[in-house]
């Protein structure tokens, strides 16, 4: 386990970055979402989207595909324009899409190799930590804005679980919408998606059984779980991995390129045959 939470500073934008009218900030990837919001607030800026919690690191939110809600809004990784990766091969790279924000003609970061490749960028974004350590990111943000919140609650029947298994939902079921992305290992790759949240209070009897039942219903309907949440049934439903991620083979090749010895592979990624 690598703890990068002390790498939490706002960094100056490099001189070789092309702004082109965009509002860009560079931060160390160990900064928490809460700290990031605070730093942006000081600059009268704001993130494009947020997940449901704010104590996770930026690197963790990006690597697991963390998302908020908004049919026209991306997941957190959709704000990323550049990533500095300390890879498993012992080298450090600045990785961007082919039309990245860095000007190759003026690029001058000692010890860091610039890679501008759509394949590499889209593979590194949601990578579950198994390509290396993300040191910093350049994010595209917005001027400060305000939100107006409204909520609507509807009743979803879970009578079957209550009557047959004496198992009860203990929290409201939520629905969140996310715009399609190009990240190869994101559940929203190439398609707009609806995430259905099925939270449970801790310590509730039968919560694990109900969560597994909800996962089975999800798989039967062609869904896929969030990488950063409990997904115990995924091991028994491996077919959706290849179907959900058509760029999986390309992702695996790039993962091996940046981490040829498997230094950053882990039990989680091995369990799903990703590494």
C-alpha positions as CSV (number, residue, x, y, z in Angstrom):
1,X,0.0,0.0,0.0
2,X,1.3,3.4,-1.0
3,X,0.0,6.5,0.9
4,X,0.3,9.6,-1.2
5,X,-1.9,11.8,0.9
6,X,1.0,14.1,1.8
7,X,1.4,15.0,-1.8
8,X,-1.4,17.5,-1.7
9,X,-0.1,20.8,-3.0
10,X,-1.3,23.1,-5.8
11,X,1.5,23.4,-8.3
12,X,2.3,26.1,-10.8
13,X,1.3,25.4,-14.4
14,X,4.4,24.7,-16.5
15,X,5.3,27.3,-19.0
16,X,4.9,24.9,-21.9
17,X,1.1,24.4,-21.2
18,X,-1.2,25.9,-23.8
19,X,-4.2,27.5,-22.1
20,X,-6.2,28.2,-25.2
21,X,-8.9,29.9,-23.2
22,X,-9.2,27.0,-20.7
23,X,-9.1,27.3,-16.9
24,X,-6.4,24.8,-15.9
25,X,-4.9,24.0,-12.5
26,X,-2.1,21.5,-11.7
27,X,-2.2,19.7,-8.4
28,X,-0.4,16.8,-6.7
29,X,-2.6,13.7,-7.0
30,X,-2.6,13.0,-3.3
31,X,-4.8,16.0,-2.6
32,X,-8.2,15.1,-1.2
33,X,-11.3,16.2,-3.0
34,X,-12.1,18.3,0.0
35,X,-8.7,20.0,-0.1
36,X,-9.0,20.5,-3.8
37,X,-12.4,22.2,-3.4
38,X,-11.0,24.5,-0.7
39,X,-8.0,25.5,-2.9
40,X,-10.2,26.1,-5.9
41,X,-12.6,28.2,-3.8
42,X,-9.6,30.5,-2.9
43,X,-9.2,31.1,-6.6
44,X,-12.9,31.6,-7.3
45,X,-12.9,28.3,-9.3
46,X,-14.8,25.1,-9.1
47,X,-14.7,21.5,-10.2
48,X,-16.9,20.3,-13.0
49,X,-18.3,17.4,-11.0
50,X,-18.1,15.7,-7.7
51,X,-18.7,12.2,-6.3
52,X,-20.7,11.5,-3.2
53,X,-17.8,11.8,-0.8
54,X,-14.9,14.2,-0.6
55,X,-12.3,12.5,1.7
56,X,-10.7,10.4,-1.1
57,X,-7.6,11.4,-2.9
58,X,-7.8,12.8,-6.4
59,X,-5.7,9.9,-7.7
60,X,-8.0,7.4,-6.1
61,X,-11.1,9.1,-7.5
62,X,-9.6,9.1,-11.0
63,X,-8.2,5.6,-10.9
64,X,-11.6,4.0,-9.8
65,X,-13.9,6.0,-12.1
66,X,-15.5,8.0,-9.4
67,X,-18.5,10.0,-10.7
68,X,-21.1,12.5,-9.7
69,X,-24.4,13.0,-11.6
70,X,-25.4,15.0,-14.6
71,X,-26.3,13.5,-18.0
72,X,-24.1,16.1,-19.7
73,X,-21.3,15.8,-17.1
74,X,-18.3,13.4,-17.1
75,X,-17.0,11.4,-14.3
76,X,-14.1,12.9,-12.3
77,X,-11.5,11.6,-14.7
78,X,-13.3,13.6,-17.4
79,X,-11.7,16.8,-15.9
80,X,-8.1,15.4,-16.4
81,X,-6.0,16.9,-19.2
82,X,-2.5,15.7,-18.2
83,X,-1.1,13.1,-15.8
84,X,2.4,12.7,-14.4
85,X,3.0,9.0,-13.8
86,X,5.9,7.4,-12.0
87,X,5.6,4.0,-13.8
88,X,6.5,0.5,-12.8
89,X,9.4,0.6,-15.3
90,X,11.2,3.1,-13.1
91,X,10.6,6.1,-15.4
92,X,8.4,9.1,-15.1
93,X,6.0,10.2,-17.9
94,X,3.7,13.1,-18.6
95,X,0.8,11.5,-20.4
96,X,-1.8,13.4,-22.4
97,X,-4.1,12.8,-25.3
98,X,-2.7,13.4,-28.8
99,X,-3.9,17.0,-28.8
100,X,-2.7,17.5,-25.2
101,X,-2.2,20.8,-23.4
102,X,1.6,20.6,-23.5
103,X,3.4,22.2,-26.4
104,X,5.9,19.6,-27.5
105,X,8.1,22.2,-29.1
106,X,8.6,24.0,-25.8
107,X,8.4,21.0,-23.5
108,X,11.3,21.1,-20.9
109,X,10.6,19.0,-17.8
110,X,13.8,17.3,-16.7
111,X,13.5,13.6,-16.1
112,X,10.0,13.4,-17.4
113,X,9.1,12.0,-20.8
114,X,6.2,13.6,-22.6
115,X,3.8,11.1,-24.2
116,X,0.9,12.5,-26.2
117,X,-1.2,9.4,-27.2
118,X,-4.9,8.8,-27.0
119,X,-4.4,5.1,-26.2
120,X,-1.9,5.7,-23.4
121,X,-4.0,8.5,-21.9
122,X,-7.3,6.7,-22.0
123,X,-5.6,3.6,-20.5
124,X,-3.9,5.4,-17.6
125,X,-6.9,7.4,-16.4
126,X,-9.0,4.6,-14.9
127,X,-6.2,2.0,-14.1
128,X,-6.9,0.9,-10.5
129,X,-3.4,1.9,-9.5
130,X,-1.7,-0.8,-11.4
131,X,0.3,1.2,-13.8
132,X,2.3,3.2,-11.3
133,X,1.9,6.2,-9.0
134,X,0.2,9.2,-10.2
135,X,2.2,12.2,-8.9
136,X,0.2,15.1,-10.4
137,X,-2.6,16.1,-12.7
138,X,-3.7,19.0,-14.7
139,X,-7.4,19.5,-14.5
140,X,-9.8,21.7,-16.5
141,X,-12.0,23.5,-14.1
142,X,-14.7,26.2,-14.2
143,X,-15.4,29.6,-12.7
144,X,-17.2,29.4,-9.4
145,X,-20.9,28.6,-9.7
146,X,-23.8,27.7,-7.5
147,X,-26.1,24.8,-7.6
148,X,-29.8,24.5,-6.8
149,X,-30.8,21.2,-5.3
150,X,-34.1,19.4,-5.7
151,X,-34.9,15.9,-4.6
152,X,-37.7,13.4,-5.6
153,X,-38.4,10.2,-3.9
154,X,-40.3,7.2,-5.4
155,X,-41.1,3.9,-4.0
156,X,-39.3,0.8,-5.5
157,X,-40.7,-2.5,-4.4
158,X,-38.4,-4.9,-2.6
159,X,-41.4,-6.8,-1.1
160,X,-39.9,-10.1,-2.3
161,X,-36.8,-9.7,-0.3
162,X,-38.8,-8.6,2.8
163,X,-41.3,-11.4,2.6
164,X,-39.1,-14.3,1.5
165,X,-35.8,-13.5,3.1
166,X,-36.7,-11.1,5.9
167,X,-34.1,-8.7,4.3
168,X,-34.9,-5.0,4.1
169,X,-33.4,-2.1,2.3
170,X,-32.2,0.4,4.9
171,X,-31.4,3.4,2.7
172,X,-32.9,5.1,-0.3
173,X,-31.9,3.8,-3.7
174,X,-30.2,6.5,-5.8
175,X,-29.8,7.1,-9.5
176,X,-27.0,9.1,-11.0
177,X,-26.3,9.8,-14.6
178,X,-22.8,10.2,-16.3
179,X,-21.8,11.3,-19.7
180,X,-19.8,8.8,-21.9
181,X,-16.0,8.9,-21.6
182,X,-13.0,7.6,-23.6
183,X,-11.3,6.0,-20.6
184,X,-10.8,2.3,-21.6
185,X,-11.6,0.8,-18.2
186,X,-14.5,3.1,-17.1
187,X,-18.0,1.6,-17.1
188,X,-19.0,4.8,-18.9
189,X,-16.6,4.1,-21.8
190,X,-18.3,5.0,-25.1
191,X,-21.8,5.3,-23.6
192,X,-23.9,7.5,-21.3
193,X,-24.8,5.5,-18.2
194,X,-27.1,5.5,-15.2
195,X,-25.5,4.3,-11.9
196,X,-27.9,2.9,-9.4
197,X,-26.8,3.3,-5.8
198,X,-27.9,0.6,-3.3
199,X,-26.4,1.7,0.0
200,X,-26.9,-0.1,3.3
201,X,-26.5,0.9,6.9
202,X,-23.5,-0.8,8.6
203,X,-24.3,-3.8,10.7
204,X,-27.7,-4.6,9.2
205,X,-28.5,-8.3,9.2
206,X,-28.8,-9.7,5.7
207,X,-27.1,-6.7,4.0
208,X,-24.5,-8.9,2.2
209,X,-27.2,-11.2,0.9
210,X,-29.3,-8.4,-0.4
211,X,-26.3,-6.7,-2.0
212,X,-25.4,-9.9,-3.8
213,X,-29.1,-10.2,-5.0
214,X,-28.9,-6.6,-6.3
215,X,-25.7,-7.4,-8.1
216,X,-27.3,-10.5,-9.8
217,X,-30.2,-8.4,-10.9
218,X,-27.7,-5.9,-12.3
219,X,-25.8,-8.5,-14.3
220,X,-29.1,-10.0,-15.6
221,X,-30.0,-6.5,-17.0
222,X,-26.6,-6.0,-18.7
223,X,-25.1,-3.7,-16.0
224,X,-21.7,-3.5,-14.5
225,X,-20.5,-2.6,-11.0
226,X,-18.5,0.4,-9.9
227,X,-14.8,-0.5,-9.5
228,X,-14.6,1.4,-6.2
229,X,-17.5,-0.3,-4.5
230,X,-18.3,-3.8,-3.2
231,X,-18.6,-6.1,-6.2
232,X,-18.4,-9.6,-4.8
233,X,-20.4,-11.2,-7.5
234,X,-18.2,-10.0,-10.4
235,X,-15.9,-13.0,-10.0
236,X,-18.9,-15.2,-10.9
237,X,-19.9,-13.0,-13.9
238,X,-16.6,-12.5,-15.8
239,X,-18.2,-12.3,-19.3
240,X,-19.4,-8.7,-18.8
241,X,-15.8,-7.6,-18.4
242,X,-14.9,-8.2,-22.0
243,X,-18.4,-6.9,-23.2
244,X,-18.3,-3.7,-21.2
245,X,-14.7,-2.9,-22.1
246,X,-14.0,-3.4,-25.8
247,X,-10.6,-1.8,-25.4
248,X,-9.6,-4.3,-22.6
249,X,-6.8,-5.9,-24.7
250,X,-5.3,-2.5,-25.5
251,X,-5.5,-1.5,-21.8
252,X,-3.7,-4.7,-20.8
253,X,-0.9,-4.1,-23.3
254,X,-0.4,-0.5,-22.1
255,X,-0.4,-1.7,-18.5
256,X,2.3,-4.1,-19.2
257,X,4.3,-1.4,-21.0
258,X,4.3,0.9,-18.0
259,X,4.6,-1.9,-15.4
260,X,6.4,-4.8,-17.2
261,X,7.3,-6.6,-13.9
262,X,3.9,-6.3,-12.4
263,X,5.1,-4.2,-9.4
264,X,1.8,-2.4,-9.1
265,X,-0.4,-5.4,-9.8
266,X,-2.6,-6.4,-6.8
267,X,-5.0,-9.1,-5.6
268,X,-7.9,-7.0,-6.8
269,X,-6.7,-6.6,-10.4
270,X,-5.5,-10.2,-10.5
271,X,-8.9,-11.5,-9.3
272,X,-10.5,-10.0,-12.4
273,X,-7.7,-11.1,-14.8
274,X,-6.7,-7.5,-15.4
275,X,-3.0,-8.1,-14.5
